[in-house]
């Protein structure tokens, strides 16, 4: 067990097959985004962007609640959830519905640019369990290069306001994480980023850059495919687009490899049919039989992170 990346993933149980139902469900409740981040491929998306219908959302959440209330549910994966703060339904109503159904691990990721005091209060009161804010920089100059279209000062203010409101309302959730995707352009700011946000009382997540199936350069993914092990994204996660298509991998931006459709199938049926065959290829290490993009992808080594917190 000489490889520290492999050791890290094994210790977290991230390479174990999830069994008869996914441990993590990634929803595209909305596939629009308000930023153009350099480490993300959202701008390259050619499939039609949209918002998941309430009927489809309910169908998905109801099944998760029936089969495994402890499955982690990311309410948005490829988009910005606060685009839905004034829609019908709102992102807050989606979260509350999920919590009312008994789900124990409802999660959001956001860039925090659209969060104001009202939406911060509604996130807290919705019952949301955790929220991850993508920031990736300590200085405004680096932030502007990475998070194109965002406002560094506004993001810091918004997150600190959320922290303040949690204390004011005396509500412990959502647990707040700030994320730093480590790259050549920002690695010199990592320690300052960690120290600053630890002092704010939140958890810092440092993770490697993802290549999104080889669509962007990720020089941090240094291991050869000769050393390959089963991929976390395949073994434990199910990714559902805003139209209900289930793709074989979360990094399949344009939904080219569809394993099923939750409009007409159950999640469990899809997970135990085409996705099971996909997982079995990983388990048996028959990587040469995977779809072309997956076969050449290096993101199997990226599903890991380091966490820092003064509170833990």
HELIX and SHEET records of a PDB file:
HELIX    1   1 UNK A    4  UNK A   11  1                                   8    
HELIX    2   2 UNK A   42  UNK A   44  5                                   3    
HELIX    3   3 UNK A   54  UNK A   67  1                                  14    
HELIX    4   4 UNK A   81  UNK A   84  5                                   4    
HELIX    5   5 UNK A   91  UNK A  100  1                                  10    
HELIX    6   6 UNK A  117  UNK A  126  1                                  10    
HELIX    7   7 UNK A  140  UNK A  146  1                                   7    
HELIX    8   8 UNK A  152  UNK A  169  1                                  18    
HELIX    9   9 UNK A  187  UNK A  189  5                                   3    
HELIX   10  10 UNK A  190  UNK A  199  1                                  10    
HELIX   11  11 UNK A  225  UNK A  227  5                                   3    
HELIX   12  12 UNK A  232  UNK A  236  1                                   5    
HELIX   13  13 UNK A  267  UNK A  271  1                                   5    
HELIX   14  14 UNK A  274  UNK A  283  1                                  10    
HELIX   15  15 UNK A  287  UNK A  289  5                                   3    
HELIX   16  16 UNK A  292  UNK A  296  1                                   5    
HELIX   17  17 UNK A  299  UNK A  301  5                                   3    
SHEET    1   A10 UNK A 258  UNK A 261  0                                        
SHEET    2   A10 UNK A 245  UNK A 247 -1                                        
SHEET    3   A10 UNK A 237  UNK A 240 -1                                        
SHEET    4   A10 UNK A  24  UNK A  27  1                                        
SHEET    5   A10 UNK A  72  UNK A  74  1                                        
SHEET    6   A10 UNK A 106  UNK A 110  1                                        
SHEET    7   A10 UNK A 130  UNK A 134  1                                        
SHEET    8   A10 UNK A 175  UNK A 182  1                                        
SHEET    9   A10 UNK A 203  UNK A 208  1                                        
SHEET   10   A10 UNK A 305  UNK A 308 -1                                        
SHEET    1   B 2 UNK A  36  UNK A  37  0                                        
SHEET    2   B 2 UNK A 147  UNK A 148 -1                                        
END                                                                             
